[in-house]
Amino acid sequence: PSFWNETWPVQTPALSPALSPALSPFNFPWIIPDSPALTPAASPIDYPWIPISSPSAHWSPALTPSSWFFPAPTLWRPITKNQVFILKIPDEESETGIFEEVGRIPDLGKEHETITAVRYFNEISYAVTFERTDPFYVLNLTDPSNPAVLGELNVTGFSSYLHSINSNNTKLVAVGEETDASGFSLGIQLTLFDASDPKNPKVMDRHNVETDFDTWSHTSVQWDYKSFRYVSLGEETGILILPLYVGSWPDPTQGFDGFVVFDIGEGKITPRFNISHAAGDQYFDCYYNAHLAQRSLVFNGNVTTMKGHTVVATDLTTGQRTWELQLMKPDSTADCVFW
């Protein structure tokens, strides 16, 4: 198993002396201590763990280059510590049933990074941590009592799910997000990793679904691996099928809600076609709470995709829709669920 822990050292940013009656002494907006400029959020969030140096004051926090107002409130910033443990499973005759630690990697990643993805393959494992960049790690688990990091690769963005595409598990396709230099998410990204040389992993190819600041995207693969579908067509060759949602701030009707299909081969990620499950003007419509999980099934050259309240069958070769099923929606808007 892999874990991350947090501790909370003290940081004291400089604050503007502006007073705001809307904020109680223990009511602070969302605060990022490292940000060069902090402004109040629209809805203050309670943080009972933030000690206030002056209980009678009400703050409208703004970080400034130097502190001319004293005393300033004390903030707590988490420091993460990522660890990989190897545990021995107790046998049936064990009286305690307690897992015994065999070995561990005590410090994986850098300060403030958290684990976003891990994949184990017998004696080799891969892990991804993230704060502003995506360190991709190759872990050697050959000796359970002495696991170690073999290689590391730093790239932008981060991965949420890793999937092997060859028999010896040295080539992987990753689903995650691209980010800018500050760690701000730009959109869904696919990456092909090559760990044939475990001490020197590299990126073979990357594909960004979108990186426009006026749009946003997400896929359920990031939290539900069963929505991921990879159809192997041979060693390091296959078809990748993912659910995808893309929203647009300027024009919601230009968004996308459905599945995307990619070809994986020769170290490249190539878009094949999209499968739409809802028109743009339906995104803010009424949805029934009994919705379908996001899944795809491949049979006889067709892919059947399920999402929300629709089931769609598509020819994998031509991308043509062969049939679709629209499920019932509620008669009353009182039963609607909006998302």
C-alpha positions in Angstrom: 0.0 0.0 0.0 0.9 3.6 -0.5 0.1 6.4 1.9 0.6 10.1 2.4 0.7 11.9 5.8 0.4 15.5 6.7 2.0 17.6 9.4 1.3 21.3 10.0 4.2 23.7 10.6 3.5 27.4 11.2 3.7 30.1 8.6 2.8 33.8 9.3 1.9 35.8 6.1 1.6 39.5 6.1 -1.9 40.8 6.1 -3.7 44.0 5.1 -5.4 45.7 8.1 -8.7 46.0 6.3 -11.6 45.0 8.5 -14.6 43.1 7.4 -17.6 42.5 9.7 -18.6 39.5 7.5 -15.7 37.5 8.8 -15.5 36.2 12.3 -12.1 35.6 14.0 -12.3 32.0 12.9 -13.8 32.6 9.5 -11.2 32.8 6.7 -11.6 32.6 3.0 -9.7 30.0 1.0 -6.0 30.7 1.7 -2.9 29.6 -0.2 0.0 30.8 1.9 2.5 30.8 -1.0 0.2 32.9 -3.2 1.6 36.5 -3.8 -1.9 38.0 -3.5 -4.7 36.7 -1.4 -8.2 38.1 -1.6 -11.4 37.0 0.2 -13.5 34.3 -1.4 -17.2 34.9 -2.0 -18.1 32.5 0.7 -15.8 32.4 3.8 -14.9 28.9 5.0 -14.6 28.0 8.7 -11.1 26.9 9.7 -11.2 26.1 13.5 -7.6 24.9 13.3 -6.3 28.4 12.4 -5.2 30.1 15.6 -5.9 33.9 15.5 -3.4 36.2 17.2 -6.0 38.8 18.1 -9.4 37.2 18.9 -11.2 40.6 18.8 -10.2 41.4 15.2 -11.9 40.7 11.9 -9.6 40.2 8.9 -9.9 40.5 5.2 -6.7 38.7 4.4 -4.3 39.9 1.6 -0.7 38.7 1.5 1.7 41.6 1.1 5.5 41.7 0.5 6.2 43.0 4.0 4.2 43.0 7.2 3.5 46.4 8.7 0.5 45.2 10.6 1.3 43.2 13.8 0.3 40.8 15.1 -0.6 38.7 12.1 -2.7 35.5 12.2 -0.8 32.2 12.3 -1.5 29.8 9.5 -0.7 26.2 9.2 0.6 24.7 6.0 0.6 20.9 5.5 3.8 19.1 4.7 3.1 15.7 3.0 5.2 12.6 3.4 4.6 9.8 0.9 5.5 6.2 1.8 5.2 2.8 0.2 4.8 -0.1 2.5 5.2 -3.8 1.9 3.2 -5.9 4.3 3.0 -9.7 4.9 -0.5 -11.1 4.8 -1.2 -13.1 7.9 -1.9 -16.8 7.4 -5.1 -18.6 8.5 -3.4 -19.8 11.7 -2.5 -16.3 12.8 -4.0 -15.4 16.2 -3.9 -11.7 15.7 -4.6 -11.3 12.0 -2.3 -8.3 11.9 -0.3 -7.5 8.8 3.4 -7.5 9.4 5.6 -4.8 7.8 8.4 -6.3 5.7 9.8 -3.2 4.1 9.1 0.4 3.1 10.2 3.3 1.0 10.0 6.0 3.7 10.2 9.1 1.5 8.7 9.1 -2.0 8.5 12.4 -3.8 9.3 15.9 -2.7 7.9 18.1 0.1 4.3 19.1 -0.5 3.7 16.5 -3.2 0.9 13.9 -2.9 0.5 10.5 -4.5 -2.0 10.7 -7.4 -1.5 7.2 -9.0 0.1 3.9 -8.2 0.2 0.6 -10.2 1.8 -2.6 -9.0 3.1 -5.4 -11.3 4.7 -8.1 -9.3 8.3 -7.0 -8.7 8.0 -3.6 -10.4 5.7 -0.7 -9.5 5.0 2.8 -10.8 3.9 5.8 -8.8 3.1 9.4 -9.6 3.3 12.3 -7.1 2.3 15.9 -7.8 2.4 19.5 -6.5 3.3 21.6 -9.6 4.9 18.9 -11.8 4.4 15.2 -12.2 7.3 13.0 -11.0 6.8 9.5 -12.5 8.7 6.9 -10.4 9.8 3.4 -11.1 10.0 1.3 -8.0 11.9 -2.0 -7.5 10.0 -4.4 -5.3 12.2 -7.5 -6.0 13.5 -7.6 -2.4 10.4 -7.0 -0.3 12.6 -6.1 2.7 14.4 -3.4 0.7 12.2 -1.7 -1.9 13.8 1.2 -3.7 13.3 3.9 -6.3 15.0 2.9 -9.6 14.2 5.9 -11.8 12.4 9.2 -11.9 11.0 11.4 -14.6 9.7 15.0 -14.1 7.0 16.3 -16.5 4.2 18.8 -16.3 0.8 17.8 -15.1 -0.1 14.6 -13.3 -1.5 11.1 -13.8 -4.5 9.6 -12.0 -4.6 6.2 -13.6 -1.8 4.0 -15.2 -2.4 1.0 -17.5 0.1 -1.4 -19.0 0.0 -1.9 -22.8 2.7 -4.6 -23.2 3.4 -8.1 -21.7 6.4 -7.1 -19.5 4.7 -4.0 -18.2 7.3 -1.5 -19.3 5.0 0.7 -21.5 2.1 2.4 -19.9 -0.7 4.7 -20.9 -1.6 7.3 -18.3 -4.8 9.3 -17.8 -4.5 12.6 -15.9 -4.4 16.3 -16.3 -2.0 18.8 -17.9 -1.1 21.8 -15.7 0.7 25.1 -16.1 4.0 26.0 -14.3 2.1 27.0 -11.1 0.2 23.7 -11.0 -3.2 25.0 -12.3 -5.1 22.4 -14.2 -5.5 23.0 -17.9 -7.4 19.9 -19.0 -7.4 16.1 -19.4 -4.1 14.7 -20.8 -3.1 11.3 -22.0 0.6 10.2 -21.7 2.5 7.2 -23.0 5.4 6.3 -20.6 8.3 4.0 -21.6 10.1 2.4 -18.6 12.1 -0.2 -20.7 15.1 1.4 -19.0 13.8 1.6 -15.4 16.6 4.0 -14.4 15.7 6.4 -17.2 11.9 6.4 -17.9 10.7 8.7 -20.7 7.6 10.0 -22.4 6.8 8.6 -25.8 3.8 10.8 -26.6 1.3 13.1 -24.9 -2.2 14.2 -26.0 -4.1 17.1 -24.5 -7.8 17.0 -24.9 -8.0 20.8 -24.3 -5.9 23.5 -22.7 -8.0 26.6 -23.1 -8.6 28.7 -20.0 -12.2 29.2 -21.2 -12.9 25.5 -21.1 -12.6 22.7 -18.6 -12.6 18.9 -18.8 -12.8 15.8 -16.7 -13.1 12.0 -17.1 -14.5 9.5 -14.5 -11.4 7.4 -15.1 -9.6 9.6 -12.6 -11.7 8.2 -9.8 -13.4 5.1 -11.3 -11.0 2.8 -13.1 -13.9 0.6 -14.4 -14.8 3.4 -16.8 -11.4 2.9 -18.6 -11.4 0.5 -21.6 -8.3 -0.6 -23.4 -8.7 -3.2 -26.2 -5.3 -4.8 -27.0 -4.6 -5.4 -30.7 -1.1 -6.8 -30.1 2.0 -5.8 -28.2 1.9 -2.1 -27.5 -1.0 -1.6 -29.9 -4.7 -1.1 -29.1 -7.8 1.0 -28.8 -8.4 3.3 -25.9 -11.9 4.3 -24.9 -12.6 7.0 -22.3 -15.7 8.9 -21.0 -15.1 12.6 -21.3 -16.9 15.8 -20.4 -15.7 19.2 -21.8 -17.4 22.4 -20.7 -17.1 25.9 -22.1 -17.6 29.1 -20.2 -18.3 31.5 -23.2 -20.7 29.1 -24.9 -22.1 26.1 -23.0 -23.5 24.7 -26.2 -20.0 24.1 -27.6 -19.2 21.6 -24.9 -19.0 17.8 -25.2 -20.5 15.0 -23.1 -19.7 11.4 -24.2 -16.8 9.1 -25.0 -13.6 9.5 -27.0 -11.7 6.8 -28.8 -8.0 6.8 -29.5 -5.6 4.5 -31.4 -2.4 3.5 -29.4 0.4 2.2 -31.6 4.0 2.9 -32.6 4.5 5.0 -29.5 1.8 7.4 -30.5 -1.7 8.5 -29.3 -4.0 9.2 -32.2 -7.7 10.4 -31.9 -10.0 8.1 -33.8 -13.5 9.5 -33.2 -15.9 10.9 -30.6 -19.2 9.4 -29.3 -21.6 12.1 -28.2 -24.2 11.2 -25.5 -25.8 14.7 -25.1 -26.1 17.8 -27.2 -24.6 21.0 -25.9 -28.0 22.6 -25.1 -28.8 19.6 -22.8 -25.9 20.0 -20.4 -27.9 22.1 -17.9 -31.1 20.3 -18.5 -32.9 18.0 -16.0 -31.3 14.7 -15.2 -32.8 11.8 -13.2 -30.8 10.6 -10.1 -31.0 7.0 -11.3 -28.3 7.5 -13.9 -26.0 4.9 -15.6 -22.4 4.4 -14.6 -19.9 5.5 -17.3 -19.0 2.2 -19.0 -17.9 0.9 -22.5 -18.3 -2.6 -23.9 -16.6 -3.9 -27.1 -18.3 -6.8 -29.0 -18.3 -7.9 -32.6 -16.6 -4.8 -33.9 -19.0 -2.4 -32.0 -18.5 -0.4 -28.9 -21.5 0.2 -26.7 -21.2 3.1 -24.3 -23.3 4.0 -21.3 -23.4 7.4 -19.7 -26.0 9.4 -17.8 -29.3 8.4 -19.4 -28.2 7.1 -22.8 -26.8 3.9 -24.3 -25.1 4.2 -27.7 -23.7 1.6 -30.0 -21.0 2.6 -32.5 -19.1 0.8 -35.2 -15.4 0.8 -34.1 -14.1 0.9 -37.7 -16.3 3.6 -39.2 -17.3 5.6 -36.1 -21.0 5.4 -37.3 -23.8 5.1 -34.8 -25.6 1.8 -35.2 -28.3 2.3 -32.5 -29.1 4.3 -29.3 -31.4 4.1 -26.3 -32.7 7.1 -24.4 -33.7 6.2 -20.9 -36.6 7.7 -19.0 -36.3 11.2 -17.5 -38.5 12.4 -14.6 -41.9 13.8 -15.3 -41.5 16.5 -12.6 -38.6 18.9 -12.2 -38.9 18.3 -8.5 -37.1 15.0 -9.1 -34.3 16.6 -11.1 -30.6 16.4 -10.3 -28.5 19.2 -11.8 -24.8 18.8 -12.4 
